[in-house]
C-alpha cells in the first residue's frame, strides 16, 4: 500500500502554532475514495503530519488512485478550516477555495518518492 507526502513551506518559529492547527483537525467524513464517475477508487488508510523549522510534511497512507485523494480532501470542511488557519504561517499562499484549485495545489505539493519499504519488500531482498 503506497505512501505519498505533501510539503508546505512555512515561516520558521511557528512550530507550536502549526501543531495546534493540526491538533484541531476534523477527520474526513469517510476513508472511502471515489472516482469522478462515483465508482470506488480506493481508501485513505491514514495520515501523519511533521513540522520542523520551515517545513511541514503530511504523509498519506492510501490504496487506490492517488488523484482521488485530492478530490476527496477538497470536499472536506476540516481541510478548508486547516487551510484557513495555516494561511498566516505559509511562505507562499495557495488557492484551495475550489475543488479544481485544491486539486492543482495537491498535485503540485506532492514530494517525489525515492523509496517505499514495507514488511513485504523487506522479506524479499532486491525489491525496493
Long-range contacts (C-beta under 8 A, 24 or more apart in sequence): 1-45, 1-61, 1-62, 1-63, 1-118, 2-61, 2-62, 2-63, 2-66, 2-116, 3-59, 3-60, 3-61, 3-62, 3-113, 3-116, 4-59, 4-60, 4-62, 4-66, 4-69, 4-110, 4-111, 4-113, 5-57, 5-58, 5-59, 5-60, 5-110, 5-111, 5-113, 6-57, 6-58, 6-60, 6-106, 6-109, 6-110, 6-111, 7-55, 7-56, 7-57, 7-109, 7-111, 8-55, 8-56, 8-57, 8-58, 8-86, 8-90, 8-109, 9-54, 9-55, 9-90, 9-91, 9-92, 10-51, 10-54, 10-55, 10-56, 10-86, 10-89, 10-90, 10-91, 11-54, 11-89, 11-90, 11-91, 12-53, 12-54, 14-89, 15-51, 15-52, 15-53, 17-89, 18-51, 18-56, 18-86, 18-89, 19-51, 21-82, 21-85, 21-86, 21-89, 22-49, 22-82, 24-81, 24-85, 25-78, 25-81, 25-82, 26-76, 26-77, 26-78, 26-81, 27-78, 28-72, 28-73, 28-76, 28-78, 28-79, 29-76, 33-62, 33-64, 33-65, 33-68, 33-69, 33-71, 33-72, 34-68, 34-71, 34-72, 35-65, 35-68, 36-71, 40-64, 41-65, 41-68, 42-68, 42-69, 44-69, 44-72, 54-91, 57-111, 66-110, 67-103, 67-107, 69-106, 70-102, 70-103, 70-106, 70-107, 71-99, 71-103, 73-102, 73-106, 74-98, 74-99, 74-102, 74-103, 74-106, 75-99
